[in-house]
Amino acid sequence: MTERDRGQWGFFYYYFKAKNKMTTIIKYPEPLTDTSQCDLSKDVVLVACDGVKYKVSREAIAKESNLIKGMLPPPEDVASEVIEIPVSTASAETLKYVVTFIEHNLLDPMPTIEKPLRHFLPEILDDWHKAYVYTDLVKGGDERQHQNLIAVMSTACFLECKDLQELTCAAAASLIRLKDRVMVREKLFGLSGDFTEAEWNDVKRNHEWCFQEQPAPPAAKE
């Protein structure tokens, strides 16, 4: 299979190639229902936009998120109550993936991702990160089911999580690598054209001058 062919098949090719070797099953946290379970000196609670809460290690979140690190009091100052930090960009589903990565990255840091990305991402990831991206962020390796990937990438940018940003951005780059505009439009987004009929009518209505016949330029004087 040529490099161009692998770009056309994209995640499908690598998903099925890696699936035979991939046995990692990632365990995700349950939402926090009782904050009394938290250790005030060790835990922080992140709150999704829909109110669902997840507990995360203070050490892990401070290491991974520059935004939250700057919001936390010094370690020697033990809080009198649980620290809850709202993450307005993340749903409960998205925050679950973010918290899992943050906790895992403290104990088992992500492999270095080359820049620029010269290889398809699965070739340089370990089993855990491969399963995280292929099984969950891009559901079942189906390129069109990449909503979780985009949502996690957006939240990683909001929280300034450098490693998670690198992973998700590299995964997005692998999705479109070696694909032309038509392939990205049709294979990734399932669109038959650049605009729907309604969108095209809006374009013509809002930019009517672009579609008006322009007068011919005056003839040059001899």
C-alpha positions as a LaTeX table, in Angstrom:
\begin{tabular}{lrrr}
\hline
Residue & $x$ (\AA) & $y$ (\AA) & $z$ (\AA) \\
\hline
Met1 & 0.00 & 0.00 & 0.00 \\
Thr2 & 1.47 & 3.37 & $-1.03$ \\
Glu3 & 1.76 & 6.44 & 1.18 \\
Arg4 & $-0.99$ & 8.08 & $-0.87$ \\
Asp5 & $-3.28$ & 5.07 & $-0.42$ \\
Arg6 & $-2.72$ & 5.12 & 3.32 \\
Gly7 & $-3.68$ & 8.81 & 3.35 \\
Gln8 & $-6.92$ & 7.97 & 1.54 \\
Trp9 & $-7.76$ & 5.17 & 3.94 \\
Gly10 & $-6.54$ & 7.24 & 6.88 \\
Phe11 & $-7.65$ & 6.07 & 10.30 \\
Phe12 & $-9.37$ & 2.98 & 8.89 \\
Tyr13 & $-6.08$ & 1.56 & 7.67 \\
Tyr14 & $-4.23$ & 2.14 & 10.90 \\
Tyr15 & $-7.13$ & 1.22 & 13.14 \\
Phe16 & $-7.51$ & $-2.23$ & 11.64 \\
Lys17 & $-3.75$ & $-2.68$ & 11.44 \\
Ala18 & $-3.36$ & $-1.77$ & 15.12 \\
Lys19 & $-6.53$ & $-3.44$ & 16.41 \\
Asn20 & $-5.02$ & $-6.93$ & 16.25 \\
Lys21 & $-2.24$ & $-5.82$ & 18.58 \\
Met22 & $-4.30$ & $-3.48$ & 20.78 \\
Thr23 & $-5.46$ & $-5.05$ & 24.03 \\
Thr24 & $-5.45$ & $-1.96$ & 26.24 \\
Ile25 & $-8.81$ & $-1.13$ & 27.81 \\
Ile26 & $-8.95$ & 2.31 & 29.38 \\
Lys27 & $-10.91$ & 2.73 & 32.58 \\
Tyr28 & $-12.68$ & 6.06 & 32.87 \\
Pro29 & $-13.71$ & 7.74 & 36.15 \\
Glu30 & $-17.26$ & 7.92 & 37.40 \\
Pro31 & $-18.76$ & 11.36 & 38.10 \\
Leu32 & $-18.23$ & 12.61 & 41.63 \\
Thr33 & $-21.46$ & 12.62 & 43.64 \\
Asp34 & $-20.07$ & 13.42 & 47.08 \\
Thr35 & $-17.21$ & 15.90 & 47.53 \\
Ser36 & $-16.59$ & 14.58 & 51.02 \\
Gln37 & $-14.70$ & 11.78 & 49.26 \\
Cys38 & $-12.00$ & 14.30 & 48.33 \\
Asp39 & $-8.73$ & 14.87 & 50.16 \\
Leu40 & $-8.50$ & 18.65 & 50.62 \\
Ser41 & $-4.71$ & 18.60 & 50.34 \\
Lys42 & $-4.50$ & 16.32 & 47.30 \\
Asp43 & $-7.64$ & 16.67 & 45.18 \\
Val44 & $-9.30$ & 19.27 & 42.98 \\
Val45 & $-12.80$ & 19.03 & 41.51 \\
Leu46 & $-13.43$ & 20.02 & 37.89 \\
Val47 & $-17.00$ & 20.93 & 37.00 \\
Ala48 & $-18.30$ & 20.43 & 33.45 \\
Cys49 & $-20.64$ & 22.91 & 31.79 \\
Asp50 & $-23.59$ & 20.65 & 32.57 \\
Gly51 & $-22.72$ & 20.53 & 36.27 \\
Val52 & $-21.15$ & 17.05 & 36.38 \\
Lys53 & $-18.08$ & 16.87 & 38.61 \\
Tyr54 & $-14.88$ & 14.85 & 38.37 \\
Lys55 & $-12.13$ & 14.51 & 40.95 \\
Val56 & $-8.56$ & 14.94 & 39.78 \\
Ser57 & $-5.23$ & 14.83 & 41.56 \\
Arg58 & $-3.96$ & 18.29 & 42.42 \\
Glu59 & $-0.43$ & 17.24 & 41.47 \\
Ala60 & $-1.57$ & 15.92 & 38.08 \\
Ile61 & $-3.69$ & 18.93 & 37.13 \\
Ala62 & $-1.01$ & 21.41 & 38.24 \\
Lys63 & 1.58 & 19.57 & 36.13 \\
Glu64 & $-0.60$ & 19.37 & 33.03 \\
Ser65 & $-2.70$ & 22.57 & 33.01 \\
Asn66 & $-0.95$ & 25.93 & 33.11 \\
Leu67 & $-4.30$ & 27.67 & 33.50 \\
Ile68 & $-5.37$ & 25.77 & 36.61 \\
Lys69 & $-1.86$ & 25.74 & 38.08 \\
Gly70 & $-2.06$ & 29.52 & 38.29 \\
Met71 & $-5.43$ & 29.34 & 40.03 \\
Leu72 & $-4.38$ & 26.99 & 42.84 \\
Pro73 & $-3.10$ & 28.20 & 46.21 \\
Pro74 & 0.42 & 27.17 & 47.28 \\
Pro75 & 0.68 & 23.45 & 48.23 \\
Glu76 & 1.46 & 24.30 & 51.85 \\
Asp77 & $-1.86$ & 26.14 & 52.18 \\
Val78 & $-4.41$ & 23.42 & 52.90 \\
Ala79 & $-7.84$ & 24.50 & 51.71 \\
Ser80 & $-10.69$ & 24.62 & 54.20 \\
Glu81 & $-13.08$ & 23.28 & 51.57 \\
Val82 & $-12.92$ & 21.42 & 48.30 \\
Ile83 & $-11.56$ & 23.50 & 45.41 \\
Glu84 & $-14.08$ & 23.39 & 42.54 \\
Ile85 & $-13.04$ & 24.81 & 39.18 \\
Pro86 & $-15.61$ & 25.21 & 36.37 \\
Val87 & $-14.56$ & 24.12 & 32.87 \\
Ser88 & $-17.11$ & 25.92 & 30.74 \\
Thr89 & $-15.90$ & 24.50 & 27.42 \\
Ala90 & $-16.37$ & 20.84 & 28.38 \\
Ser91 & $-19.40$ & 18.60 & 28.67 \\
Ala92 & $-19.33$ & 15.74 & 31.17 \\
Glu93 & $-18.36$ & 13.34 & 28.37 \\
Thr94 & $-15.46$ & 15.53 & 27.25 \\
Leu95 & $-14.23$ & 16.23 & 30.77 \\
Lys96 & $-14.11$ & 12.50 & 31.47 \\
Tyr97 & $-11.58$ & 12.03 & 28.67 \\
Val98 & $-9.55$ & 15.06 & 29.76 \\
Val99 & $-9.32$ & 13.97 & 33.41 \\
Thr100 & $-8.32$ & 10.44 & 32.39 \\
Phe101 & $-5.47$ & 11.73 & 30.25 \\
Ile102 & $-4.27$ & 14.13 & 32.94 \\
Glu103 & $-4.13$ & 11.41 & 35.62 \\
His104 & $-2.44$ & 8.92 & 33.29 \\
Asn105 & 0.11 & 11.44 & 32.07 \\
Leu106 & 1.39 & 12.00 & 35.61 \\
Leu107 & 2.35 & 8.34 & 36.01 \\
Asp108 & 3.15 & 7.45 & 32.41 \\
Pro109 & 4.06 & 10.49 & 30.31 \\
Met110 & 3.08 & 10.59 & 26.67 \\
Pro111 & 5.72 & 9.63 & 24.09 \\
Thr112 & 7.38 & 12.57 & 22.36 \\
Ile113 & 5.56 & 13.53 & 19.17 \\
Glu114 & 7.84 & 14.69 & 16.41 \\
Lys115 & 7.41 & 18.14 & 14.89 \\
Pro116 & 6.67 & 18.39 & 12.08 \\
Leu117 & 4.72 & 15.14 & 12.06 \\
Arg118 & 6.49 & 12.99 & 9.44 \\
His119 & 4.72 & 9.72 & 10.22 \\
Phe120 & 1.16 & 8.66 & 10.84 \\
Leu121 & 0.47 & 9.10 & 14.53 \\
Pro122 & $-0.17$ & 5.40 & 15.40 \\
Glu123 & 3.38 & 4.59 & 14.36 \\
Ile124 & 4.83 & 6.60 & 17.26 \\
Leu125 & 2.24 & 6.08 & 20.03 \\
Asp126 & 2.32 & 3.43 & 22.75 \\
Asp127 & $-0.63$ & 1.09 & 23.30 \\
Trp128 & $-2.42$ & 3.24 & 25.89 \\
His129 & $-2.36$ & 6.43 & 23.85 \\
Lys130 & $-3.22$ & 4.52 & 20.68 \\
Ala131 & $-6.32$ & 3.08 & 22.36 \\
Tyr132 & $-7.19$ & 6.48 & 23.81 \\
Val133 & $-7.18$ & 8.13 & 20.39 \\
Tyr134 & $-8.39$ & 5.29 & 18.15 \\
Thr135 & $-11.02$ & 3.66 & 20.32 \\
Asp136 & $-12.47$ & 6.64 & 22.17 \\
Leu137 & $-11.63$ & 10.04 & 20.68 \\
Val138 & $-12.16$ & 8.73 & 17.16 \\
Lys139 & $-14.86$ & 6.16 & 17.87 \\
Gly140 & $-13.85$ & 2.73 & 16.68 \\
Gly141 & $-11.36$ & 4.27 & 14.25 \\
Asp142 & $-14.19$ & 5.69 & 12.13 \\
Glu143 & $-12.85$ & 8.95 & 10.71 \\
Arg144 & $-16.29$ & 10.53 & 10.63 \\
Gln145 & $-16.83$ & 9.90 & 14.34 \\
His146 & $-14.25$ & 12.47 & 15.45 \\
Gln147 & $-16.49$ & 14.71 & 17.57 \\
Asn148 & $-14.82$ & 13.62 & 20.81 \\
Leu149 & $-11.40$ & 14.41 & 19.37 \\
Ile150 & $-12.40$ & 17.97 & 18.47 \\
Ala151 & $-14.13$ & 18.53 & 21.82 \\
Val152 & $-11.14$ & 17.28 & 23.82 \\
Met153 & $-8.75$ & 19.34 & 21.69 \\
Ser154 & $-10.82$ & 22.48 & 22.36 \\
Thr155 & $-10.82$ & 21.86 & 26.12 \\
Ala156 & $-7.09$ & 21.08 & 26.13 \\
Cys157 & $-6.48$ & 24.46 & 24.50 \\
Phe158 & $-8.75$ & 26.20 & 27.02 \\
Leu159 & $-6.98$ & 24.57 & 29.99 \\
Glu160 & $-3.53$ & 25.03 & 28.40 \\
Cys161 & $-2.74$ & 21.31 & 28.69 \\
Lys162 & 0.37 & 21.13 & 26.52 \\
Asp163 & 0.70 & 17.35 & 26.15 \\
Leu164 & $-3.00$ & 16.81 & 25.48 \\
Gln165 & $-2.96$ & 19.64 & 22.96 \\
Glu166 & $-0.03$ & 18.04 & 21.16 \\
Leu167 & $-1.71$ & 14.63 & 21.07 \\
Thr168 & $-5.09$ & 15.84 & 19.83 \\
Cys169 & $-3.64$ & 18.27 & 17.30 \\
Ala170 & $-1.37$ & 15.53 & 15.94 \\
Ala171 & $-4.38$ & 13.20 & 15.72 \\
Ala172 & $-6.33$ & 15.83 & 13.79 \\
Ala173 & $-3.36$ & 16.34 & 11.49 \\
Ser174 & $-3.21$ & 12.57 & 10.86 \\
Leu175 & $-6.88$ & 12.62 & 9.93 \\
Ile176 & $-6.32$ & 15.02 & 7.05 \\
Arg177 & $-2.81$ & 13.97 & 6.06 \\
Leu178 & $-2.46$ & 13.28 & 2.33 \\
Lys179 & $-6.14$ & 14.02 & 1.73 \\
Asp180 & $-7.22$ & 16.64 & $-0.75$ \\
Arg181 & $-10.07$ & 19.10 & $-0.19$ \\
Val182 & $-12.71$ & 16.79 & $-1.63$ \\
Met183 & $-11.59$ & 13.82 & 0.48 \\
Val184 & $-11.63$ & 15.90 & 3.68 \\
Arg185 & $-15.07$ & 17.21 & 2.84 \\
Glu186 & $-16.61$ & 13.86 & 1.89 \\
Lys187 & $-14.72$ & 11.29 & 4.00 \\
Leu188 & $-14.39$ & 13.25 & 7.23 \\
Phe189 & $-17.53$ & 15.34 & 7.23 \\
Gly190 & $-19.84$ & 13.42 & 4.90 \\
Leu191 & $-20.62$ & 16.49 & 2.82 \\
Ser192 & $-21.43$ & 16.31 & $-0.86$ \\
Gly193 & $-20.55$ & 19.96 & $-1.52$ \\
Asp194 & $-18.89$ & 22.95 & 0.06 \\
Phe195 & $-22.30$ & 24.45 & 0.87 \\
Thr196 & $-25.82$ & 23.19 & 1.38 \\
Glu197 & $-28.43$ & 24.75 & $-0.90$ \\
Ala198 & $-29.62$ & 26.99 & 1.93 \\
Glu199 & $-26.06$ & 28.10 & 2.73 \\
Trp200 & $-25.35$ & 28.80 & $-0.93$ \\
Asn201 & $-28.49$ & 30.95 & $-1.16$ \\
Asp202 & $-27.34$ & 32.87 & 1.93 \\
Val203 & $-23.94$ & 33.47 & 0.34 \\
Lys204 & $-25.54$ & 34.81 & $-2.84$ \\
Arg205 & $-27.97$ & 36.97 & $-0.87$ \\
Asn206 & $-25.35$ & 38.42 & 1.49 \\
His207 & $-22.77$ & 38.97 & $-1.25$ \\
Glu208 & $-25.01$ & 39.82 & $-4.15$ \\
Trp209 & $-22.45$ & 42.17 & $-5.69$ \\
Cys210 & $-20.13$ & 39.20 & $-6.34$ \\
Phe211 & $-22.68$ & 37.62 & $-8.66$ \\
Gln212 & $-23.63$ & 40.73 & $-10.60$ \\
Glu213 & $-22.38$ & 40.98 & $-14.13$ \\
Gln214 & $-19.57$ & 43.50 & $-14.20$ \\
Pro215 & $-19.49$ & 46.17 & $-16.93$ \\
Ala216 & $-16.81$ & 45.71 & $-19.55$ \\
Pro217 & $-13.77$ & 47.97 & $-19.14$ \\
Pro218 & $-13.63$ & 50.99 & $-21.47$ \\
Ala219 & $-11.76$ & 50.44 & $-24.70$ \\
Ala220 & $-8.21$ & 51.71 & $-24.73$ \\
Lys221 & $-7.67$ & 54.97 & $-26.62$ \\
Glu222 & $-5.56$ & 54.70 & $-29.73$ \\
\hline
\end{tabular}
